[in-house]
Amino acid sequence: MNYIVGFIFIAMIGYLFEQRRHIKFLEQVNHNQETHDVMTAHQLELTRHKAKMLELTLNMFGYNVERFEASDFTKSEPSQEQLQEIWAEYLQLQQKSRSAQIKFETELELRGIE
């Protein structure tokens, strides 16, 4: 009888250690998934910024993106005011991009990724 109780006690201790190991594994998987989600969101944001910057560059050279999509490649000279507005928007977008990059790097540092 003592052997059976001892065996059950040892089995329960083994089961508890296995559950703790499994919890640590699931926490690591969750951390990796969250890190992947952060990186994916940052990559998407970078792609949006690049697309907007390319659109602003085309506008600066006098091309219109909507006309490009319709295969109309005519060029029109933007006025000085339009160029200043485009340049101001470009600088604002560049500043947002820098702040997003700093936020992303900080988030990775907090997660322990170099």
Buried (B, 14 or more C-beta within 10 A) or exposed (E): EEEEEEEEEEEEEEEEEEEEEEEEEEEEEEEEEEBEEBBEEBEEBBEEBEEBBEBBEBBBEEBBEEBEEEEEEEEEEBEEEBBEBBEEBBEEBEEEBEEBBEEBEEBBEEEEEE
